[in-house]
Amino acid sequence: MVCFTGYGGYSAHAFVITIRGMNILFRLLVVLMMGSAYAQSNLPACQGSDTAKWSNCFGSVTYPSGDKYVGEYKDGKNNGQGTYTYANGDKHVGEFK
């Protein structure tokens, strides 16, 4: 293995390991943040595929348009804390009524 001395006396090999470590850390943080949406609700998971029957539960639905809602439901409607992600990537995070 050839090791070049880079800026400040750090080797190129150490720099590559640092970049790889940051990449792994970033991926781990993304996974944890995605899972945190589910951890924010004390409601049980919604049951069945008929969202009109979902009430006082936490669920996720993807609409034919490509939009997606992940959050709390009441009386078959988005109600409470949730995240609505539009097909174009825009997001609305907050309370739905």
C-alpha positions in Angstrom: 0.0 0.0 0.0 1.3 3.4 -0.9 0.5 6.2 1.5 0.8 9.8 0.5 1.2 12.5 3.0 -1.6 15.0 2.6 -2.5 18.3 4.1 -1.4 18.7 7.7 0.5 15.5 7.9 -2.7 13.3 7.5 -2.4 10.4 5.2 -4.7 9.9 2.2 -5.7 6.5 3.7 -6.9 8.1 6.9 -8.8 10.7 4.9 -10.6 8.0 2.9 -11.5 6.1 6.1 -12.9 9.3 7.6 -15.1 9.9 4.5 -16.3 6.3 4.7 -17.1 6.7 8.4 -19.0 9.9 7.8 -21.0 8.2 5.0 -21.9 5.3 7.3 -22.9 7.7 10.1 -25.0 9.8 7.7 -26.9 6.7 6.5 -27.5 5.6 10.1 -28.9 9.0 11.0 -31.2 8.9 8.0 -32.6 5.5 9.1 -33.0 6.7 12.6 -34.9 9.8 11.5 -37.2 7.8 9.3 -38.0 5.5 12.2 -38.6 8.4 14.5 -41.8 9.3 12.7 -43.3 6.0 14.0 -41.8 6.6 17.5 -43.6 9.9 17.9 -47.1 8.5 18.4 -48.4 6.5 21.3 -51.3 5.3 19.1 -51.5 1.7 17.9 -50.8 0.8 14.3 -53.8 1.1 12.0 -55.3 -2.2 11.0 -56.6 -3.3 7.6 -56.3 -1.5 4.2 -59.6 0.5 4.3 -58.4 3.9 5.5 -62.0 5.0 5.9 -62.2 2.7 9.0 -58.9 3.9 10.6 -59.5 5.8 13.8 -57.3 6.6 16.7 -54.3 4.9 15.2 -51.0 5.5 13.4 -50.6 4.5 9.7 -49.2 5.1 6.3 -50.9 5.4 2.9 -49.5 6.1 -0.5 -52.1 7.7 -2.9 -52.4 7.0 -6.6 -50.8 10.5 -7.3 -47.6 9.3 -5.5 -48.3 11.5 -2.5 -47.8 9.8 0.9 -49.1 10.4 4.4 -47.5 8.9 7.5 -49.1 9.8 10.7 -52.1 9.7 13.0 -55.7 9.0 11.8 -59.1 9.7 13.4 -62.4 8.8 11.8 -60.7 7.8 8.5 -58.9 11.1 8.1 -55.4 12.5 8.6 -55.7 13.9 12.1 -52.9 14.6 14.6 -49.2 14.6 14.0 -48.0 13.4 10.6 -45.9 14.0 7.5 -47.5 14.5 4.1 -44.9 14.0 1.3 -45.9 15.2 -2.1 -44.9 13.2 -5.2 -42.5 16.0 -6.1 -40.7 15.6 -2.8 -42.1 18.6 -1.0 -43.2 17.8 2.6 -45.6 19.1 5.2 -44.7 18.1 8.7 -47.0 19.0 11.6 -50.5 18.7 12.9 -53.3 17.7 10.6 -57.0 18.3 11.4 
